[in-house]
Amino acid sequence: MAMAGRIKLSFHHKVFFSLLALCWVLVLAFAIFQYDREKSFRSDLMNMELQMHNERIIDDMESGENIDSIALRIAPPVENLRLTLIDRAGSVIFDDNDRTPFPESNHNNRPEVIEARKSGAGYAVERNSVSDNTEYFYSATLAPDGTVVRSAAPYTHALEDFLEADRSFLWTMLLITTVVSIAGYFITRRISTSISNLNKFAEKAGRGEPIYEDWAFPHDELGNIAGNIVRLYVQRDQRHQEALRQERDKIRLKKQLTNNINHELKTPVASIKLCASLLRDHPELPEEKRQKFINLICDDTERLASMLEDVASITRMDDGASVIERERIDLTGLIAGIVDEERMKTDMRILCDIPPMTVSGNRGLLEAIFRNLIGNAIAYSGGTEIQITADREGNFTLRDNGSGVAEEHLGHLFERFYRVDRGRSRQKGGTGLGLAIVKNAVAIHGGDIRVSNDNGLRFDFRLPPEKVSGV
């Protein structure tokens, strides 16, 4: 209960009150020191004036003048000044105060007398007189013959005001301290802003709430440090969220791939199963039909093998570019070899204009890029010509002069298992993964690919300049 009732101060208030306490302690100590110093100065000034009065009396006494006449002749510097002479034994031999009995006690034990006999002069501030019970300011001077001349000024309001230090100094110090305290409040608030905001950031981070980089911090060293901490956290969190998103996308794609594979495998597997069952259950089938079923089994088997090979390529690329082996490849020669092979499979003209260049990449994936693009044009474009061009910066264009595709299909061509015409694609033996493989292979090599209709279908892709060089 005691802890619950304790007042909890913010960091700003803790810093401010600590600074305020230190400031006031220093100012108070300095004020007391200065106040005592000024009082001491004023006491010394008063003592000096009384000492001069005593010196004049001693001078006149040495000239042989009677003390009574001296006391009457020399005007005292202050009103009601009391004059006393004390011999070597400490006895009072003269006292002009006729209102009280003549002092008979030994005066050698008085502080001002002790100091005068030791150093020639001494004084005491606000000491009570035993003889008349009055407060006096005493100033004693030692004469050459050992007599002490002592002047005693009554502690009246005038003398008290004179000895009092100037209070305007204290009020000035109080004003300055107040101004410094107000300024300190705003300064400490500015300093604590970074700490307070950093604390709020830590609490939000601990609760898992979203954090952005637009936190307001003062433009100073502490604010810069706090801002950098928040910025680093946000960047790290963004990288973490991006990694989670990529992992979720990878899981989603793998699940989608699995579902699509299951779906795509049903047709060829069902066809193979049906043909094999007919061949097994009907040995009396004519040779012509038997050969037809065998050819269907071979075609579907080849389609399954192609699909599994494409799936293996997609899976390997999903595992990341870091696990794919790279080597220095003569890209011009690789493309020329693929073009020569594809020319033997079609009546379409394939024109190739590629400057000499090399690239650091994976041979299998680079072959897949051009085989799939050329094969796609041969199978589906309906055109008579394929053109492949590139510049020395690694900007490639592969186009055909066929019919192209409808605009609504362009944005989906690189999706896995997407087909513009499913029936026609299956007749051609396509797996629906070719262009997805092309897109991933280009991305792994640091480029991107775009497709458009341009009097046929046109693919533009690029290898970054640092990965392509002239030879």
Secondary structure, DSSP 8 states (H G I E B T S, - for coil): -TTTTS----HHHHHHHHHHHHHHHHHHHHHHHHHHHHHHHHHHHHHHHHHHHHHHHHHHHHTT--HHHHHHHS--SSTT-EEEEE-TTS-EEEE--TTS----S--TTSHHHHHHHHHSEEEEEEEE-TTT--EEEEEEEE-TTS-EEEEEEE--HHHHHHHS--HHHHHHHHHHHHHHHHHHHHHHHHHHHHHHHHHHHHHHHHHT----S-----SSHHHHHHHHHHHHHHHHHHHHHHHHHHHHHHHHHHHHHHHHHHHHHHHHHHHHHHHHHHHHH-TTS-HHHHHHHHHHHHHHHHHHHHHHHHHHHHHHHHT-GGGS--EEEEHHHHHHHHHHHHHTT-SSEEEEE--S-EEEE-HHHHHHHHHHHHHHHHHH---SEEEEEE-TT-EEEEEE-S----HHHHTTTTSTT--SSHHHHHHHT--S-HHHHHHHHHHHTT--EEEEESSSEEEEEE--GGGEE--
